[in-house]
Amino acid sequence: MASASEENQNRFSFEDVKSFPSVTNGKINIICFLEATSDLITLVGRLGKAFAPVKYDMQGNVDKIKMHYDYNEDSCLLELMLDEHSKGEHTAVEGVLWLNRALLFFELAFREIILCLQSRNYDENMKKIFTVAYEGSVKKYHNWFTQQLFALICKMSPTLPQIMKSFEIENNDAFETRLISFNATLNSVRSKIDDFFMEHNVLRDSM
């Protein structure tokens, strides 16, 4: 018999996903950021067992942030990163770096899915979409073995109709509108984090 938490996750749909927070006065609310990221990770889990390594890697980086930062409802992610960097520490900062790379992967994948929805092309090969996203985001940071693993993940990816079914999509047009809005806030936050790394010369050797 499934537990209550398992049943709740089974009922989780794309409509339940929280959007990433707006960048306000150059700040990113850490709680809203973590909530949106956690919801995205739950969606990744709905893509099937092939994406389990991606899910666990993202969750591991979220855990680093939660474990190493003391924060409240008003805390800014960027300020916490700068404070950690000023102390010569980088555990959580590295977690943010790798998490942001994963966010870029999904931003690019969602952008390709949006194009498919707009053209009513529901038969597009998701292996192609995920490969394009991978090559435009994290591939250059991975060694040969990890690249081969990700190639396998892309090959085993579900079809777009299967993804929409797993996200419990009932209206294609509403999904398209919601995904466009979600991806816009994701891009805004992710780009701001990228700017932070460049402006403050944080982990420059890893960029």
C-alpha positions as CSV (number, residue, x, y, z in Angstrom):
1,M,0.0,0.0,0.0
2,A,1.4,3.4,-1.0
3,S,2.1,5.9,1.8
4,A,0.4,9.2,2.1
5,S,3.5,11.0,0.8
6,E,3.7,8.6,-2.2
7,E,0.1,9.3,-3.0
8,N,0.6,13.0,-2.8
9,Q,3.6,12.8,-5.2
10,N,1.5,10.7,-7.6
11,R,-1.1,13.5,-7.6
12,F,1.6,16.1,-8.3
13,S,1.0,17.8,-11.6
14,F,2.6,20.6,-13.6
15,E,-0.1,23.0,-12.3
16,D,1.3,22.4,-8.8
17,V,4.8,23.6,-9.7
18,K,5.8,26.8,-8.0
19,S,7.4,29.4,-10.4
20,F,10.8,30.8,-9.6
21,P,10.8,34.1,-7.8
22,S,11.1,37.4,-9.5
23,V,14.5,39.1,-9.1
24,T,13.6,42.1,-6.9
25,N,16.2,44.9,-6.4
26,G,18.8,42.4,-7.5
27,K,17.8,39.9,-4.9
28,I,16.7,36.3,-5.1
29,N,14.6,35.0,-2.2
30,I,16.2,31.8,-1.2
31,I,13.1,30.1,0.2
32,C,11.1,30.8,-3.0
33,F,14.1,29.6,-5.0
34,L,14.4,26.4,-3.1
35,E,10.7,25.7,-3.3
36,A,10.6,26.2,-7.1
37,T,13.7,24.0,-7.5
38,S,12.3,21.3,-5.3
39,D,9.0,21.3,-7.4
40,L,11.1,21.0,-10.5
41,I,13.0,18.1,-9.1
42,T,9.7,16.4,-8.4
43,L,8.8,16.8,-12.0
44,V,12.2,15.3,-13.0
45,G,11.2,12.3,-11.0
46,R,8.1,12.0,-13.1
47,L,10.2,11.5,-16.3
48,G,11.0,8.0,-15.2
49,K,13.9,6.0,-13.8
50,A,16.3,7.0,-16.5
51,F,16.4,10.5,-15.0
52,A,17.0,9.3,-11.5
53,P,20.8,10.3,-11.6
54,V,19.7,13.9,-12.7
55,K,17.1,14.0,-9.9
56,Y,19.5,12.8,-7.2
57,D,22.3,15.2,-8.4
58,M,20.0,18.2,-8.2
59,Q,18.7,17.2,-4.9
60,G,22.2,16.7,-3.5
61,N,23.0,20.3,-4.5
62,V,19.8,21.6,-2.9
63,D,20.8,19.7,0.3
64,K,24.2,21.4,0.3
65,I,22.5,24.8,0.2
66,K,20.1,24.0,3.0
67,M,22.8,22.4,5.2
68,H,25.4,25.2,4.9
69,Y,23.2,28.4,4.9
70,D,21.3,29.8,7.8
71,Y,18.4,31.8,6.3
72,N,14.9,33.1,7.0
73,E,12.0,34.1,4.8
74,D,13.7,37.4,3.8
75,S,17.2,36.0,3.0
76,C,18.7,36.5,-0.4
77,L,20.5,33.6,-2.0
78,L,23.1,35.9,-3.6
79,E,24.0,37.6,-0.3
80,L,24.5,34.2,1.4
81,M,26.7,33.1,-1.5
82,L,28.8,36.3,-1.2
83,D,29.1,35.9,2.5
84,E,30.3,32.3,2.2
85,H,32.8,33.3,-0.5
86,S,34.2,36.1,1.6
87,K,35.0,33.5,4.3
88,G,37.0,31.5,1.8
89,E,34.4,28.7,1.8
90,H,32.6,27.4,-1.2
91,T,30.6,24.2,-0.4
92,A,27.2,25.7,-0.8
93,V,28.4,28.0,-3.6
94,E,29.5,25.0,-5.6
95,G,26.1,23.5,-5.0
96,V,24.5,26.6,-6.4
97,L,26.9,26.5,-9.4
98,W,26.1,22.9,-10.4
99,L,22.4,23.4,-9.6
100,N,22.3,26.4,-11.9
101,R,23.8,24.4,-14.7
102,A,21.1,21.8,-14.3
103,L,18.5,24.6,-14.4
104,L,20.0,25.8,-17.7
105,F,19.6,22.2,-19.1
106,F,15.8,22.3,-18.2
107,E,15.4,25.9,-19.4
108,L,16.8,24.9,-22.8
109,A,14.7,21.7,-22.9
110,F,11.5,23.6,-22.0
111,R,12.3,26.1,-24.7
112,E,12.4,23.3,-27.3
113,I,9.2,21.8,-25.9
114,I,7.5,25.2,-26.2
115,L,8.5,25.4,-29.9
116,C,6.9,22.0,-30.4
117,L,3.7,23.0,-28.6
118,Q,3.5,26.2,-30.7
119,S,3.8,24.3,-33.9
120,R,1.5,21.5,-32.7
121,N,4.4,19.1,-33.2
122,Y,3.8,16.5,-30.5
123,D,5.9,13.8,-32.2
124,E,9.2,15.6,-31.9
125,N,12.0,13.2,-30.8
126,M,12.6,14.0,-27.1
127,K,16.1,12.4,-27.4
128,K,16.9,15.2,-29.8
129,I,15.5,17.9,-27.5
130,F,17.3,16.6,-24.4
131,T,20.5,16.2,-26.4
132,V,20.3,19.9,-27.6
133,A,19.7,21.0,-24.0
134,Y,22.6,18.9,-22.8
135,E,25.0,20.1,-25.3
136,G,24.0,23.7,-24.6
137,S,24.4,23.4,-20.8
138,V,26.4,20.8,-18.8
139,K,28.1,18.6,-21.4
140,K,31.3,20.6,-21.5
141,Y,31.7,20.1,-17.7
142,H,31.4,16.3,-17.8
143,N,34.0,13.7,-18.4
144,W,33.6,11.0,-21.0
145,F,31.9,8.5,-18.8
146,T,29.2,11.0,-17.6
147,Q,28.7,12.1,-21.2
148,Q,28.0,8.5,-22.2
149,L,25.6,8.1,-19.2
150,F,23.7,11.2,-20.3
151,A,23.5,10.0,-23.9
152,L,21.8,6.9,-22.5
153,I,19.4,9.0,-20.5
154,C,18.5,11.0,-23.6
155,K,18.0,7.8,-25.5
156,M,15.7,6.4,-22.9
157,S,13.7,9.6,-22.5
158,P,9.9,9.4,-22.7
159,T,8.0,10.9,-25.7
160,L,6.4,14.4,-25.4
161,P,2.9,12.9,-25.1
162,Q,4.2,10.6,-22.3
163,I,5.7,13.6,-20.6
164,M,2.5,15.6,-20.8
165,K,0.6,12.6,-19.5
166,S,3.0,12.2,-16.5
167,F,2.6,16.0,-15.8
168,E,-1.2,15.4,-15.8
169,I,-1.7,18.0,-18.6
170,E,-5.4,18.3,-19.5
171,N,-5.2,21.3,-21.8
172,N,-2.4,21.8,-24.3
173,D,-2.9,25.5,-24.7
174,A,-3.0,26.1,-21.0
175,F,0.2,24.0,-20.6
176,E,1.9,26.1,-23.3
177,T,1.0,29.3,-21.6
178,R,2.1,28.1,-18.2
179,L,5.4,26.6,-19.5
180,I,6.2,29.9,-21.2
181,S,5.6,31.8,-17.9
182,F,7.6,29.3,-15.9
183,N,10.5,29.3,-18.2
184,A,10.7,33.1,-18.3
185,T,11.1,33.3,-14.5
186,L,13.5,30.4,-14.6
187,N,15.7,32.2,-17.1
188,S,15.6,35.4,-15.1
189,V,16.8,33.8,-11.9
190,R,19.3,31.5,-13.6
191,S,20.8,34.4,-15.5
192,K,21.1,36.5,-12.4
193,I,23.0,33.7,-10.7
194,D,25.3,33.4,-13.7
195,D,25.9,37.2,-13.5
196,F,26.8,36.9,-9.8
197,F,29.5,34.3,-10.5
198,M,31.0,36.5,-13.2
199,E,30.7,39.8,-11.4
200,H,32.3,38.6,-8.1
201,N,34.8,36.3,-9.7
202,V,33.5,33.4,-7.7
203,L,34.7,29.9,-8.7
204,R,36.0,31.5,-11.9
205,D,38.2,28.4,-12.7
206,S,35.0,26.3,-12.8
207,M,33.0,28.6,-15.1
